[in-house]
Amino acid sequence: MTIRPICEKDKNELIEIMTEFYSSPAVLAKPSKELFEKDIADCLSDMPFVEGYVAECDGVIAGYTMVSKGYSTERGGICVQIEDLFVRSDFRGNGVGEKLLSYVEQTYKNVAARLRLEVEPSNLRALKLYERCGFSELLYKQMIKELNK
């Protein structure tokens, strides 16, 4: 298995995988294909706030993650938000998710003060993975206000 930044050749396969992820009960939002295309384009551009990585097995994308970067005043440093983490069903149980998380941690360990992610409470498999990888529950209630263009 190879973990690497996403590249242009991944676009179509990654859109399929993102569609599968966002159609699952693991997430509440249901973005459009156009939004996935924008996310990928931003990862491929010089956009400083988002990066994407794929886990590839024998030329097939087994899973992916996208991360965004912000600042944590509580920790006094960069906060890396794991926005997406998804492993295709055929590859689950083989350590792909754990390897993606480890890759992100190693990439940012000397740069960021905190890794953060969200998980649906009903997604027990993901919860177990995140706990096994050292994540703990953050007791804040998150709130959002959408700002559309």
C-alpha angles and dihedrals in degrees: 000000000000125000115201142150114281116261137195094268089061095061102098096040091045092052089054091050093046090050089053092048095048091046091057127089088248091088135039099209123080106200123187128250087252090059091050089052090051092048091052092044090052091051090051094046130070090268102144097205104061137047132174133206134187133204107220126195118186092337095312124109105240095180145335144211134200122198133192127202130224139141131273114208088188090060098029096233151059117322117206112206114203097218099177132016117168135160121194113246094245090060101042118119092032099095097260094130092046091049092050091051091047091050091053091047093050091046093055104026094107095035109043133057096204144019115209135182142168127231134181108246090230092057094092096166091056092044091055091048093050093047091048088052092054103263119139133195118275108212098210119113108230122221130186140194115199117225109197124193 
